[in-house]
């Protein structure tokens, strides 16, 4: 009998859900000018959950490190880590991160899984044994 969701997929869903919730609070807090002391834990949590997502996405095939999806994720993490130093531009940075996240998540697999090193699509074959 096929499992409903693999453990790796379950971790991915949990981490992505946490990341989306945290980044939503972070962006909203900055838009409504909530104090830095209240927002910094959300910024650090957004960075941490982004790193966790990256590790989940890369396991077990670390060749994905050079795929466009991972490079987009790296760009988002770099921008998030720049916020403490570019505080006056935080809302613009967060909106740009949101745009990158949306575009990166919804681009076709042939682009998401394109390796800039190997110059080809690295998308794995779909597992047909899973229900979801």
C-alpha positions in Angstrom: 0.0 0.0 0.0 1.3 3.4 -1.0 1.9 6.0 1.8 -0.2 9.1 1.7 2.9 11.4 2.1 6.5 10.5 2.4 8.3 11.7 5.5 10.5 14.1 3.4 7.3 15.5 1.8 5.7 15.9 5.3 8.7 17.8 6.6 8.7 20.0 3.5 5.0 20.8 4.0 5.5 21.5 7.7 8.6 23.7 7.1 7.0 25.6 4.2 3.8 26.2 6.2 5.8 27.6 9.1 7.9 29.7 6.7 4.9 31.2 5.0 3.2 32.0 8.3 6.4 33.6 9.7 7.1 35.6 6.6 3.5 36.8 6.5 3.8 38.1 10.0 7.2 39.6 9.3 6.0 41.5 6.2 2.8 42.7 7.9 4.7 43.8 10.9 7.0 45.9 8.8 4.2 47.4 6.7 2.5 48.4 9.9 5.7 49.7 11.5 5.8 47.3 14.4 8.9 47.8 16.6 12.2 46.1 15.6 12.4 44.3 18.9 9.1 42.6 18.2 10.0 41.8 14.5 13.6 40.6 14.8 12.6 37.1 16.2 10.3 36.7 13.1 13.2 37.8 10.8 15.5 35.3 12.3 12.8 32.6 12.2 12.2 33.4 8.5 15.9 32.9 7.8 16.0 29.7 9.9 12.9 28.2 8.2 14.3 29.2 4.8 17.5 27.4 5.6 15.6 24.3 6.7 13.5 24.4 3.5 16.7 24.6 1.5 18.2 21.6 3.2 15.0 19.6 2.8 14.9 20.5 -0.9 18.5 19.5 -1.4 18.4 16.2 0.4 19.4 13.6 -0.9 20.6 15.0 -4.2 23.0 17.9 -3.4 23.4 18.5 -7.2 20.3 20.6 -6.8 22.4 23.2 -5.2 23.0 24.7 -8.6 19.5 24.6 -9.9 17.6 27.9 -10.4 15.2 27.1 -7.6 18.0 27.0 -5.1 19.7 30.1 -6.5 16.4 32.0 -6.1 16.1 30.7 -2.5 19.7 31.8 -1.8 18.9 35.2 -3.2 15.9 35.5 -0.8 18.0 34.4 2.2 20.7 36.9 1.3 18.1 39.7 1.1 16.6 38.7 4.4 20.0 38.7 6.1 20.6 42.2 4.8 17.5 43.7 6.5 19.2 44.4 9.9 21.7 46.6 8.0 19.3 48.1 5.5 16.5 48.7 8.0 15.1 51.7 6.2 14.5 49.6 3.1 13.0 46.6 4.9 9.5 46.8 3.4 10.9 47.1 -0.2 13.2 44.2 0.5 10.5 42.0 1.9 8.1 42.8 -1.0 10.9 41.9 -3.4 11.5 38.6 -1.5 7.8 37.9 -1.7 7.8 38.4 -5.5 10.9 36.2 -5.9 9.2 33.5 -3.7 6.0 33.6 -5.8 7.8 33.6 -9.1 10.3 30.9 -8.0 7.5 28.7 -6.6 5.3 28.9 -9.7 7.8 28.8 -12.5 7.6 25.6 -14.6 9.7 22.7 -13.5 11.9 22.9 -16.6 13.2 26.3 -15.2 13.0 25.5 -11.5 15.2 22.4 -11.9 17.6 23.8 -14.6 21.2 23.4 -13.4 23.4 26.4 -14.2 26.4 24.1 -13.8 25.3 21.1 -15.9 23.2 23.4 -18.2 20.3 20.9 -18.3 17.1 20.1 -16.5 17.7 18.0 -13.4 14.1 17.4 -12.5 13.7 13.9 -11.0 11.2 11.5 -12.5 7.8 11.7 -10.7 7.2 9.0 -8.1 4.1 7.2 -9.2 3.7 5.1 -6.0 2.5 8.0 -3.8 -1.2 8.9 -3.5 -0.5 12.6 -3.3 
